[in-house]
Amino acid sequence: MVEDEKLGLIWLSLPEGSDIKTFEKGQTVAVWTDGKIRESYPLQGTALNIEIIKQAD
């Protein structure tokens, strides 16, 4: 789950081969998606790539 400043919470499916243990609450990440965001609450999408920009404090 990520929080976008404009869109709010988005539940993302991880890219194939990604390990959920790589990501921690509080990290700043850049996310590339397939462009499709399903309108639900929370929003839902598929991540093509996730890059950690800053580790959690």
Secondary structure as GFF3:
##gff-version 3
##sequence-region A 1 57
A	DSSP	beta_strand	2	4	.	.	.	ID=ss1
A	DSSP	beta_strand	8	13	.	.	.	ID=ss2
A	DSSP	three_ten_helix	20	22	.	.	.	ID=ss3
A	DSSP	beta_strand	28	38	.	.	.	ID=ss4
A	DSSP	beta_strand	43	54	.	.	.	ID=ss5
###
